[in-house]
Amino acid sequence: MLKSLIHRVLPRSYITARHGSVSRWVLGAGAYGAALVTTMDHTLAREVWRRMWADDYPSGLARLAWYARRRFPGLDMSVDPLSLFCSGMTPPELQAMRRFLLRHGRVEDEALLGELCFISASAAIETFGTPGYVENISRLRADAGALLDRSLSRMADAADPSAQPLAESRRAPTAISSRAGFSPLGAETALRDTLALLETGGFRPFILSGTLLGAIREGRMLEHDYDIDLGLFADETDLTRLERLLHHSPPFRCIRHECQTLILDAPAGLRRRDMPAVYKLRHASGIMVDIFLHYREDDVIWHGTALYRWENSPFTLSPCDLAGINPLAPANAEQNLTENYGDWREPKYSFHCALDTPNLALFAGPMALAVAIRRFSMLLSRPADAARLLDQMAAAGFIESDPEKGWKISEAVFRPSSGQGRGG
C-alpha cells in the first residue's frame, strides 16, 4: 500500500522531528509540486509549501494525503473521516479547498457533505467579526441542512418494514490500533520523562483516558494504545509558562495545540471565545503525548479538542500505580472510566472517540455543529444512539422541529449580528 511505503520512506519519528532549512526546502518543494499536480490549484499547493517551510511536516503531509485521496479514491491515504483536515487554513485557502472538493470529491454523499460542513465551519470561525462571517455561517447552515435532510431520509427508509436493513457506514472509522513506533515500554519511559518535565516546571499533571484505563485495568500501558493522555486543571495552569516550557524543552517538541472555539450569544451580539484545549507533545522516542486542559464548570469537569468535548463528574487527584511510576490520577478512577468508556473492564479493539464515548457533549461552536451532523449520519445503523444525538442537538439549539421533515437546522444558530465582536 502507498500509505505503508510513505511511512517507510518518511517514518513518524522523522516527520515530527525538527528539520533544517535544506530539508524543509527540498521536501517543501516536492510537496508543493505534488499538491499542484493533484489539485491543479496554486493556492492549495502554496499552503502545503507554507506548512512544510514552517517545519510543520505532520500538517503539510496530512493535507497532501487528503488531496490525493479525494482526487484518487483508490489510494489508501487516510483513515479517520472525522479528522480536522482543514485546520489552520485562511479563508481564501478554505474557499479553494471547497472548489477542489466539489470538483474531485469522489466519495460517498454523506462524506462529501460532511467535509463541506467542516470547511464551512472553519471558514465561519476564521471570518468571525468580518462581513464574510454572514456568508460563511449561512453556508454552514445550508451544508449541515443538506446532510441532515439526507440522513433523516435514510432513517425514515430504514424504519419502513419493507426496506432493507440500514447498512453500516462504508466510511466508518477504522478500529483503534497502535500507532507506528508505540510500545508499552517506550511509553512508560516517555511518561516518566513528561511527568518530570511538567512537575519540574511547577505543574500538576495527571493521567486520563487510555493511559488511566491501562493503569486501572492492567497496571501498565495498554498494548494497543497509540499515545499518552495527560491532564492539567486549567484554573491551576499558567498557559504562558506552559507554552514556553513545551516549546523550549529539547528533546521534546510541541507539534501543535488546539483551541475549542465558541460563538456565544450575548446581549451586545455574538462573541467569540477561544479556549485552549490540548497540546500535542512529541517525546524524543517518537511517542506522542496529549496534554488536555480540564475546565471546571458548574457541576462537571470537561476537556476536549477543536472538535470534541467530554464531560466528567468532578474529581480530585490521588496517586495510582502504573508500572511503578505512581502518577496522579482521578481519585474516582472507576467512575471516571465508566463515564468515558461504559464497560471499561472488557478490552475493546474497535473504539472511536467520536461515536463510542458515552460522555461526549456538544459545545456552542460552528465546529461542534459540523461534527454533530456528521456523527448523526454515521450513527444511523445505531438508532438509539442516533436518537440520543438528535435530542442533544435540539437541546443545544442546533436543530429545531419541522412539520414536514421532522427536524431542520435552526435559523438562529450562530446568527449573524451587526453587533458581533471578537471577545476572548
Disulfide bonds with the S-S distance in Angstrom:
none
